[in-house]
Amino acid sequence: MKVLLCVFLLLGISAPVWAAERYPFQDQQQAVQFDELTHRFRCMVCQNEDLAASEATLATQLKDQLYGMVKAGKSSEAIQTYMVRRYGDFIMLEPPLATRTLLLWLLPILFLLLGFLILWRFSKRSKENHDA
Amino acid sequence: MMSRVQRVLLTMLTLGVFFTVLWVSLSHDPRHFESPLINKAAPHFKAPSAMDKSKQLTDSIWKGHVTVLNVFASWCETCAVEHLFWMDHPMPKGVQLVALDYMDTPAHVQGFLKDRGNPFSDVISDSKGTLGIDLGVYGVPETYLIDAKGMIRFKRVGAMTMDHWKQEWLPRINTLRGVS
């Protein structure tokens, strides 16, 4: 039982090692850039996962592509433009803050404010009722 | 202060707005969204034909014709089912049906088409999926509508169906062909 547990633990923590083997970097900065990028983009197949976590074929294919571009010295910005041009904003796990996504960012805040406003009016009204 | 009537109306208005927003947003399938390539030029490429490896294909393949580009693979089950649709529904006159064999090998796709019939005027071999990435492919089968100037006009992610073909594709194809 304990042996089994140890085996599982070892397998779990060794996963990043396997990733590093598939995508080796001489330059540590490039390794960091690559890691950040694989966490920035959504896996289009398993859409709640980032590319880093996803095992889908498309994710592997895109990671291969990212690897090539990072090794070629492309900037993260250029790589992001490349991805968004082909897959759209949806490939970003965090939607960009832009005029077209303004409503997306603002609506939750607006609804929250509306909720507070309603609560405030309720508490005012119940105070008035008590005073009256 | 507001009258009771005014309060009720305001509440109903707020709820109405809230539920309308919810209704509209929830009716969108978040897994499928509009391709950013609509009304942009289809990507440049150079790849061999999957049917004849000595034949090199490039993006000139879609200049001068309206093209329906079907992205599929021999390993994709849904594509095998969709293939019946392409076999049963020949293209309107002047429209070419071209295939992109995505992350596959010519040997496999040749076997696939030999067994099931070949409705395609040509099959582009994309064994590494690079043209697929340039097209933003993420869920085969996918189909693209490309006009005679090489501009992407429409896209479907998922198998083509009769309803979809009739309602969404034929009207657009006919517009591009210049017929009504």
Chai-1 contact restraints between the chains, C-beta under 6 A:
chainA,res_idxA,chainB,res_idxB,connection_type,confidence,min_distance_angstrom,max_distance_angstrom,comment,restraint_id
A,M44,B,Y138,contact,1.0,0.0,6.0,A-B,restraint_1
A,L58,B,Y138,contact,1.0,0.0,6.0,A-B,restraint_2
A,Q61,B,G129,contact,1.0,0.0,6.0,A-B,restraint_3
A,R86,B,G136,contact,1.0,0.0,6.0,A-B,restraint_4
A,Y87,B,G136,contact,1.0,0.0,6.0,A-B,restraint_5
A,G88,B,P36,contact,1.0,0.0,6.0,A-B,restraint_6
A,F90,B,F33,contact,1.0,0.0,6.0,A-B,restraint_7
